[in-house]
Amino acid sequence: MARAKRVRSEIASSRSLLEERDPDIKEMARLELEELEPRVPDLEQQLRILLLPRDPNDDKNILLEIRAGAGGDESTLFAADLLRMYTRFAQTLGWKVEVLSSSDSEVGGYK
């Protein structure tokens, strides 16, 4: 990741400027370090994620089954909430959602 390398280079450059005699340059270097150093852990984490091996299942479809458990009407309402939650999540990622089968309950949930 070029961004992490560039930030590290800028940090090294700013640290070397801290040894200057001019107080204005020292202050500018200190301010730049205060801005750059907090970004390093974030960039390192992004780099670690990018270096992870690709999962062969990433491009495959899934089949998710949601069933109401024991609990009567509350469990059917919870199953409906889960379905809405997963559907919205998938749609925000641009995934296609297809309900293969459902059985509505009397109170608006799913059996």
N, C-alpha and C positions, 0 to 999 in steps of 0.2 A: 504494500500500500504506500503509494508515493506521498500521501498526506502525512503519515506518521514519520516518514523519513525527513520530510521538509520541516515538520515541527521540531523534531530532535535537532536538526541542523540550526534552526533559528534559536533554539534554547542554548546550544553551545556557543553560538555567536553572541547572544546577549550576555551569557556568563563571562565571556572574554571581555566584553565592554564594561563590566563591573569593575575591572582593574584600572580603568582610565582615571586620569586626574580630574577631568572636567566633571563637575557635579551635575550639570544638565544631562550629559551623556549617561552618567551613572543612573540618574533618576529615570530616564527613558528606558534603559536596559532593565531596571527593576520593574517598571510597569509592564514591560513586554513579557518578562518572566512570570509575573503574576497572572497574565492572561494566558500564556502558553502552557505552563506546567499543569494546570488542572485538566487540560485536554488530553494529556498523554495516557492516563489509564483507560479512558474511553476509546481512544484510537487503538491501544493495544488489545482491548477486548474485541473490537471489530476485526482486527487482524487475526486473532485466535479463531474466531468464528469462520472467517474466510479460508483458513488453513485446514479446517476439518474436512475429512474425506466426504465426498458426496454419497448420500444414501441412495441405493438403487431403487428404493421404493418411493422416492420423492414424486415421481411422475405417474404413479399408479392411482387408480380410483380406490375409494373405500366404500364399505357398506356399514352404516351406523344404525343400530337398532335401539330404539328408545321404548321402554316398556314401563307402564305404571306398576309400581310395587304394591305391597300390602299397605293399606292406608285409606282405601276408599276414594272419595272425591278429591281429597287433597293430593293424593299421589297422581291422579289423572291430570290435575291442574299443573303439578310440578313437571310432568312429562311434556305438557304443552309448552311450558316456559322453556324447558331444555330444547325442544324442537325450534322454537323461535330464536333462542340464543345461538344455537349452532348454525341455523340458516342465515342469520344476519352476519355472523362471523365469516362464514364461507363467502357470502356476497361481497363483503368488504375486501376480501382477497381476490375477488373476481372468479371464484369457483362456481361451477354449475351445480345446482342442488335439484334433486329429483326425489319426490316422495313416492315410494313404490306401493305402499299400502298404509292405510290408517283406519282407525276405528274411533269415532267420536264418542265422548261420554255425554251424559245428560247435562252436565254443568259447564261444558265448554272445553274440557280437557281431552286427553287421548287415553284410551284403554290399552 
